[in-house]
Amino acid sequence: MTLTYRGIHYHPTPNPTPVWGPVWGLGTYRGAPIPFRSLAVVPPQPEADLTWRGVFYHRADAPVPVPIPAPINSATVPIAAPTVFDRARNLLSRRHQKQRQRERAMLMRLDPT
């Protein structure tokens, strides 16, 4: 059977039926019990020759990730926790900013132009 999508004809390829593994958990969805399972066999991803903005690329198996060495930890300097005075100043400045923003919004509503 030949299908057409936006003027391009193609033959459909059937997807393999998944093989489920054992149930590893149970849950409920809208009052109905739902079993949580994982795939016993992961189906292979289809290969495709694709074009994006005129550049051809081939989608196949993902490349093997290269391990990145962890950085060597250096001496860390502890950061002082904010004092009550700093927190109060921050709270006051935020409150003032929000009040100014609210005033500007109200003035914009009154402006006829």
Backbone as ProteinMPNN parsed JSONL, in Angstrom:
{"seq_chain_A": "MTLTYRGIHYHPTPNPTPVWGPVWGLGTYRGAPIPFRSLAVVPPQPEADLTWRGVFYHRADAPVPVPIPAPINSATVPIAAPTVFDRARNLLSRRHQKQRQRERAMLMRLDPT", "coords_chain_A": {"N_chain_A": [[0.852, -1.164, 0.0], [0.565, 2.186, -0.851], [1.142, 5.291, 0.571], [0.402, 8.819, 0.816], [1.834, 11.873, 1.703], [1.641, 15.233, 1.848], [2.129, 15.35, -0.898], [4.209, 13.566, -1.254], [5.051, 10.283, -1.891], [5.043, 7.231, -0.091], [5.93, 4.063, 1.427], [4.4, 2.451, 4.086], [5.968, 1.364, 7.124], [5.555, -1.257, 9.331], [5.295, -0.97, 12.876], [7.121, -2.75, 15.351], [5.617, -5.015, 17.688], [5.691, -4.277, 21.105], [7.622, -6.036, 23.577], [6.793, -6.778, 26.726], [8.172, -6.482, 30.008], [8.363, -7.774, 33.413], [5.904, -6.712, 35.87], [6.687, -3.884, 37.743], [5.614, -2.135, 39.483], [2.597, -0.711, 40.883], [-0.098, 1.492, 40.209], [-2.626, 4.081, 40.338], [-5.003, 5.485, 38.154], [-7.352, 7.81, 37.816], [-8.917, 6.271, 39.482], [-8.682, 3.713, 38.442], [-6.749, 0.734, 38.438], [-3.323, 0.684, 37.471], [-0.734, -1.03, 35.912], [2.81, -0.719, 36.148], [5.304, -1.179, 33.853], [8.349, -2.277, 32.297], [10.156, -2.333, 29.187], [10.984, -5.502, 27.911], [12.583, -6.142, 25.77], [14.257, -3.794, 23.981], [13.203, -2.182, 21.108], [14.987, -1.782, 18.002], [16.002, 1.432, 16.786], [14.71, 2.97, 13.854], [16.656, 3.51, 10.913], [17.448, 6.452, 9.117], [17.846, 8.595, 6.309], [18.225, 11.89, 6.421], [17.318, 15.327, 5.736], [18.084, 18.6, 6.57], [17.424, 21.86, 6.16], [18.821, 21.763, 3.75], [21.115, 20.382, 4.446], [22.527, 17.252, 4.639], [22.096, 14.492, 6.779], [22.646, 11.549, 8.722], [20.709, 9.461, 10.623], [21.466, 7.268, 13.022], [22.635, 4.731, 15.237], [23.27, 6.098, 18.456], [26.215, 8.002, 19.158], [28.996, 6.746, 21.048], [29.287, 7.901, 24.303], [31.911, 10.023, 25.435], [33.873, 9.672, 28.261], [34.108, 12.258, 30.65], [36.616, 13.681, 32.535], [36.352, 14.218, 36.039], [36.402, 17.409, 37.636], [39.095, 18.577, 39.683], [38.595, 19.05, 43.04], [38.879, 22.14, 44.586], [39.934, 24.216, 47.328], [37.169, 25.444, 49.011], [35.504, 28.487, 49.654], [33.626, 29.403, 52.379], [30.351, 30.777, 52.201], [28.892, 33.511, 53.705], [25.867, 33.457, 55.531], [22.921, 35.397, 54.847], [22.302, 38.224, 56.881], [19.87, 39.267, 59.375], [19.4, 41.958, 59.007], [20.182, 42.299, 56.292], [18.255, 40.69, 55.019], [15.898, 42.046, 55.733], [16.325, 44.514, 54.45], [16.355, 43.648, 51.777], [13.734, 42.65, 51.543], [12.262, 45.02, 51.923], [13.126, 46.549, 49.718], [12.203, 44.982, 47.56], [9.45, 45.102, 48.03], [9.027, 47.827, 47.643], [9.705, 48.055, 44.912], [7.688, 46.474, 43.734], [5.443, 47.981, 44.434], [5.94, 50.374, 43.026], [5.831, 49.359, 40.427], [3.154, 48.574, 40.289], [1.926, 51.083, 40.547], [2.813, 52.309, 38.161], [1.508, 50.672, 36.287], [-1.165, 51.298, 36.841], [-1.193, 54.023, 36.156], [-0.713, 53.826, 33.42], [-3.113, 52.779, 32.545], [-4.794, 54.942, 32.87], [-3.859, 56.79, 31.056], [-4.827, 58.367, 28.113], [-3.624, 58.232, 25.605]], "CA_chain_A": [[0.0, 0.0, 0.0], [1.325, 3.418, -0.949], [0.508, 6.437, 1.204], [0.88, 10.113, 0.346], [1.813, 12.955, 2.674], [2.075, 16.474, 1.22], [2.595, 15.097, -2.249], [5.318, 12.613, -1.288], [4.558, 8.916, -1.746], [5.91, 6.361, 0.701], [5.371, 2.788, 1.871], [4.481, 2.412, 5.552], [6.646, 0.234, 7.749], [4.851, -1.538, 10.585], [6.077, -0.928, 14.104], [7.084, -4.042, 16.041], [4.853, -5.06, 18.931], [6.644, -4.302, 22.221], [7.64, -7.182, 24.488], [6.809, -6.193, 28.062], [8.816, -7.199, 31.097], [7.492, -7.976, 34.571], [5.335, -5.526, 36.515], [7.555, -3.456, 38.842], [4.881, -1.254, 40.383], [1.184, -0.507, 40.597], [-0.58, 2.83, 40.495], [-4.026, 4.288, 39.976], [-5.306, 6.625, 37.316], [-8.79, 8.048, 37.881], [-9.539, 5.17, 40.2], [-8.416, 2.416, 37.815], [-5.375, 0.289, 38.696], [-2.431, 0.712, 36.31], [0.563, -1.667, 36.18], [3.987, -0.099, 35.549], [6.183, -2.205, 33.287], [9.417, -1.813, 31.416], [10.292, -3.184, 28.013], [11.932, -6.605, 28.053], [13.503, -5.997, 24.643], [14.103, -2.468, 23.386], [13.279, -2.329, 19.654], [15.998, -0.905, 17.396], [15.48, 2.633, 16.152], [14.879, 2.904, 12.403], [17.653, 4.401, 10.343], [16.864, 7.34, 8.121], [18.685, 9.626, 5.71], [17.414, 13.081, 6.592], [17.834, 16.597, 5.247], [17.604, 19.748, 7.324], [17.879, 23.09, 5.52], [19.776, 21.445, 2.704], [22.261, 19.641, 4.964], [22.185, 15.847, 4.804], [22.66, 13.79, 7.925], [22.177, 10.175, 8.857], [20.367, 9.119, 12.0], [21.733, 5.858, 13.31], [22.865, 4.563, 16.668], [23.892, 7.253, 19.1], [27.644, 7.791, 19.379], [29.369, 6.355, 22.407], [29.732, 9.102, 25.015], [33.284, 10.029, 25.915], [33.854, 10.074, 29.668], [34.772, 13.524, 30.96], [37.169, 13.569, 33.886], [35.783, 15.133, 37.033], [37.373, 18.427, 38.041], [39.687, 18.403, 41.004], [38.008, 20.003, 43.976], [39.811, 23.045, 45.25], [39.416, 24.691, 48.608], [36.017, 26.318, 48.834], [35.358, 29.532, 50.659], [32.232, 29.404, 52.815], [29.62, 32.019, 51.986], [28.166, 33.875, 54.919], [24.42, 33.535, 55.393], [22.475, 36.782, 54.996], [21.881, 38.604, 58.23], [18.491, 39.745, 59.473], [19.385, 43.29, 58.404], [20.203, 42.123, 54.837], [16.962, 40.161, 54.595], [14.905, 43.115, 55.871], [16.574, 45.477, 53.378], [15.921, 43.013, 50.544], [12.276, 42.608, 51.573], [11.768, 46.381, 51.736], [13.38, 46.989, 48.343], [11.274, 44.264, 46.682], [8.116, 45.651, 48.247], [9.012, 49.136, 46.999], [9.691, 47.83, 43.467], [6.355, 46.004, 43.346], [4.523, 49.104, 44.565], [6.195, 51.267, 41.885], [5.338, 48.69, 39.226], [1.703, 48.651, 40.357], [1.568, 52.472, 40.253], [3.019, 52.533, 36.727], [0.447, 49.984, 35.555], [-2.396, 52.063, 37.011], [-1.071, 55.249, 35.371], [-0.838, 53.468, 32.002], [-4.537, 52.589, 32.263], [-5.44, 56.245, 32.834], [-3.328, 57.582, 29.953], [-5.691, 58.152, 26.946], [-2.875, 58.101, 24.35]], "C_chain_A": [[0.903, 1.234, 0.0], [0.518, 4.547, -0.332], [1.122, 7.714, 0.665], [0.755, 11.124, 1.466], [2.436, 14.172, 2.03], [2.731, 16.233, -0.136], [3.745, 14.123, -2.362], [4.758, 11.229, -1.001], [5.56, 8.087, -0.951], [5.156, 5.088, 1.054], [5.497, 2.729, 3.387], [5.243, 1.187, 6.038], [5.97, -0.027, 9.087], [5.804, -1.468, 11.776], [6.012, -2.284, 14.789], [6.277, -3.931, 17.337], [5.831, -5.141, 20.096], [6.496, -5.556, 23.07], [7.811, -6.608, 25.885], [7.499, -7.101, 29.055], [7.854, -7.366, 32.262], [6.994, -6.636, 35.134], [6.225, -5.149, 37.692], [6.86, -2.493, 39.787], [3.433, -1.141, 39.962], [0.807, 0.918, 40.975], [-2.052, 2.916, 40.153], [-4.129, 5.537, 39.13], [-6.813, 6.744, 37.242], [-9.524, 6.857, 38.474], [-9.282, 3.796, 39.613], [-6.978, 2.005, 38.106], [-4.567, 0.229, 37.398], [-1.138, -0.007, 36.68], [1.685, -0.902, 35.469], [4.933, -1.212, 35.122], [7.302, -1.533, 32.506], [9.495, -2.771, 30.238], [11.323, -4.274, 28.276], [13.0, -6.506, 26.968], [13.237, -4.631, 24.023], [14.228, -2.611, 21.875], [14.32, -1.379, 19.072], [15.325, 0.298, 16.735], [15.692, 2.534, 14.643], [15.938, 3.898, 11.941], [16.985, 5.247, 9.274], [17.928, 8.295, 7.608], [17.838, 10.886, 5.665], [18.109, 14.308, 6.023], [17.236, 17.698, 6.097], [18.241, 20.988, 6.749], [18.988, 22.833, 4.505], [20.996, 20.675, 3.158], [21.812, 18.209, 5.214], [22.825, 15.301, 6.07], [21.966, 12.456, 8.067], [21.921, 9.885, 10.323], [20.559, 7.622, 12.173], [21.891, 5.724, 14.813], [23.583, 5.785, 17.226], [25.378, 6.981, 19.3], [27.92, 7.459, 20.843], [29.861, 7.594, 23.142], [31.151, 8.941, 25.538], [33.263, 10.458, 27.375], [34.67, 11.348, 29.879], [35.329, 13.417, 32.37], [36.57, 14.621, 34.808], [36.83, 16.162, 37.427], [37.877, 18.157, 39.455], [39.119, 19.48, 41.917], [39.1, 20.848, 44.613], [39.176, 23.497, 46.557], [38.276, 25.663, 48.35], [35.946, 27.301, 49.988], [33.898, 29.536, 51.097], [31.604, 30.784, 52.62], [28.792, 32.294, 53.227], [26.675, 33.96, 54.626], [23.981, 34.984, 55.569], [21.973, 37.055, 56.412], [20.427, 39.059, 58.201], [18.375, 41.124, 58.828], [19.36, 43.192, 56.874], [18.856, 41.632, 54.325], [15.877, 41.231, 54.673], [15.069, 44.152, 54.765], [16.095, 44.925, 52.037], [14.395, 42.991, 50.457], [11.689, 43.991, 51.305], [11.969, 46.844, 50.302], [12.456, 46.275, 47.365], [9.86, 44.821, 46.801], [7.985, 47.005, 47.557], [8.945, 48.988, 45.477], [8.314, 47.382, 42.997], [5.333, 47.127, 43.418], [4.7, 50.074, 43.402], [5.66, 50.662, 40.595], [3.812, 48.759, 39.167], [1.227, 50.069, 40.022], [1.722, 52.778, 38.769], [1.918, 51.888, 35.905], [-0.864, 50.754, 35.659], [-2.345, 53.358, 36.205], [-1.198, 54.97, 33.879], [-2.299, 53.27, 31.62], [-5.252, 53.929, 32.134], [-5.017, 57.072, 31.635], [-4.165, 57.326, 28.699], [-4.909, 57.944, 25.657], [-2.246, 56.773, 24.195]], "O_chain_A": [[1.874, 1.31, 0.753], [-0.65, 4.74, -0.669], [2.228, 7.701, 0.124], [-0.291, 11.23, 2.106], [3.621, 14.163, 1.696], [3.751, 16.836, -0.47], [4.221, 13.87, -3.469], [4.075, 11.021, 0.002], [6.772, 8.226, -1.119], [3.928, 5.031, 0.993], [6.586, 2.936, 3.924], [5.17, 0.114, 5.44], [5.826, 0.89, 9.895], [6.968, -1.861, 11.684], [4.953, -2.911, 14.808], [6.262, -2.887, 17.989], [6.721, -5.991, 20.083], [5.393, -6.07, 23.258], [8.847, -6.022, 26.198], [7.424, -8.326, 28.961], [6.656, -7.124, 32.116], [7.587, -5.583, 34.901], [6.498, -5.988, 38.551], [7.444, -2.075, 40.787], [3.083, -1.44, 38.821], [1.328, 1.477, 41.94], [-2.655, 1.932, 39.726], [-3.429, 6.523, 39.362], [-7.481, 5.882, 36.671], [-10.609, 6.487, 38.025], [-9.636, 2.795, 40.236], [-6.074, 2.838, 38.03], [-5.063, -0.219, 36.364], [-0.499, 0.362, 37.665], [1.525, -0.487, 34.321], [5.313, -2.069, 35.92], [7.2, -0.371, 32.112], [8.966, -3.881, 30.289], [12.404, -4.003, 28.799], [14.178, -6.758, 27.22], [12.12, -4.346, 23.592], [15.245, -3.106, 21.391], [14.515, -0.283, 19.596], [14.223, 0.192, 16.196], [16.74, 2.065, 14.197], [16.089, 4.98, 12.508], [16.057, 4.794, 8.604], [18.794, 8.747, 8.356], [16.84, 10.94, 4.946], [19.327, 14.326, 5.851], [16.026, 17.731, 6.322], [19.457, 21.163, 6.833], [19.959, 23.583, 4.416], [21.844, 20.339, 2.331], [20.83, 17.977, 5.919], [23.971, 15.622, 6.384], [20.846, 12.261, 7.595], [22.807, 10.043, 11.163], [19.881, 6.817, 11.533], [21.34, 6.52, 15.574], [24.395, 6.415, 16.548], [25.764, 5.846, 19.581], [27.173, 7.845, 21.742], [30.764, 8.275, 22.656], [31.54, 7.875, 26.016], [32.695, 11.5, 27.701], [35.774, 11.491, 29.354], [34.593, 13.097, 33.304], [36.317, 15.757, 34.407], [38.011, 15.836, 37.54], [37.177, 17.59, 40.294], [39.161, 20.669, 41.601], [40.104, 20.335, 45.109], [38.019, 23.189, 46.842], [38.413, 26.596, 47.558], [36.28, 26.986, 51.13], [33.011, 29.662, 50.252], [32.241, 31.813, 52.846], [28.085, 31.422, 53.731], [26.271, 34.478, 53.584], [24.585, 35.725, 56.344], [21.314, 36.224, 57.037], [19.834, 39.216, 57.134], [17.374, 41.427, 58.179], [18.606, 43.915, 56.224], [18.369, 42.113, 53.302], [15.03, 41.32, 53.784], [14.08, 44.621, 54.2], [15.495, 45.654, 51.246], [13.831, 43.284, 49.403], [10.728, 44.122, 50.546], [11.078, 47.467, 49.724], [11.967, 46.901, 46.425], [9.161, 44.99, 45.802], [6.953, 47.3, 46.955], [8.206, 49.721, 44.82], [7.823, 47.858, 41.973], [4.452, 47.222, 42.563], [3.71, 50.552, 42.847], [5.098, 51.372, 39.762], [3.245, 48.979, 38.096], [0.244, 50.241, 39.301], [0.863, 53.433, 38.179], [1.44, 52.476, 34.935], [-1.601, 50.855, 34.678], [-3.355, 53.755, 35.625], [-1.739, 55.797, 33.144], [-2.685, 53.562, 30.489], [-6.214, 54.045, 31.374], [-5.749, 57.976, 31.23], [-4.225, 56.185, 28.241], [-5.502, 57.503, 24.673], [-1.585, 56.517, 23.189]]}, "name": "protein", "num_of_chains": 1, "seq": "MTLTYRGIHYHPTPNPTPVWGPVWGLGTYRGAPIPFRSLAVVPPQPEADLTWRGVFYHRADAPVPVPIPAPINSATVPIAAPTVFDRARNLLSRRHQKQRQRERAMLMRLDPT"}
